[in-house]
Amino acid sequence: MQDFMPHHSHTAIFTTVSGVVGGVGKAVTAKPLLLAITLPGLTTVVLYAAASATAGYVVKKVLDNLSAKLNKYFKENCKSGNE
């Protein structure tokens, strides 16, 4: 089966690391904003980030499953049409 959305681990790691580095770099360079960071605010951001990542993962899995079913359907129909 052909995988239309390959998911290599090094791509995920690179994306995660670059996002963290960019976010931390931006936060550190904006020193006045560091005074406005509170534990409840940070907790809210972490929860929203986790919810967003979970939603993205679920959507990707659903689309991968749908893609696999469509591929199987069309392969079966092409085989029966060619016979």
C-alpha positions in Angstrom: 0.0 0.0 0.0 1.3 3.4 -0.9 1.6 5.9 2.0 0.6 9.4 0.8 1.5 11.0 4.1 4.9 9.5 5.3 5.6 10.3 8.9 9.3 9.9 9.6 10.4 10.3 13.2 13.3 12.7 12.4 10.8 15.1 10.8 8.6 15.1 13.9 11.6 15.6 16.1 13.0 18.4 14.0 9.5 20.1 13.9 9.1 19.8 17.7 12.6 21.0 18.5 12.5 24.0 16.1 9.1 25.0 17.6 10.4 24.8 21.1 13.6 26.7 20.3 11.7 29.4 18.4 9.1 29.8 21.2 11.7 29.9 24.0 13.9 32.3 22.0 11.0 34.6 21.4 10.0 34.5 25.1 13.5 35.2 26.3 14.1 38.1 23.9 10.8 39.7 25.1 11.9 40.3 28.6 9.0 42.5 29.7 6.7 39.6 28.8 8.5 37.4 31.2 7.0 39.4 34.1 3.5 38.7 32.8 3.9 34.9 32.7 2.0 33.3 35.6 1.6 29.6 36.5 -2.1 29.5 35.7 -1.5 31.2 32.4 1.3 28.8 31.6 -0.9 25.8 32.6 -3.6 27.1 30.2 -1.2 27.3 27.3 0.1 23.8 28.0 -3.4 22.4 28.1 -4.4 24.1 24.9 -1.2 22.9 23.2 -1.8 19.3 24.3 -5.5 19.5 23.2 -4.4 20.9 19.8 -1.7 18.2 19.3 -4.3 15.5 20.2 -6.8 16.8 17.8 -4.3 17.0 15.0 -3.2 13.5 15.7 -6.7 12.1 15.7 -7.5 14.0 12.4 -4.4 12.6 10.8 -5.2 9.0 11.9 -8.8 9.4 10.6 -7.6 10.7 7.3 -4.9 7.9 7.0 -7.6 5.3 7.7 -10.0 6.9 5.1 -7.1 7.0 2.6 -6.3 3.3 3.2 -10.0 2.3 2.7 -10.3 4.4 -0.5 -7.0 2.8 -1.9 -8.3 -0.7 -1.1 -11.7 0.1 -2.6 -10.2 1.4 -5.9 -7.6 -1.3 -6.1 -10.4 -4.0 -5.8 -12.5 -2.2 -8.4 -9.6 -1.9 -10.8 -8.8 -5.6 -10.5 -12.5 -6.6 -11.1 -12.8 -4.2 -14.0 -9.7 -5.5 -15.7 -10.8 -9.1 -15.6 
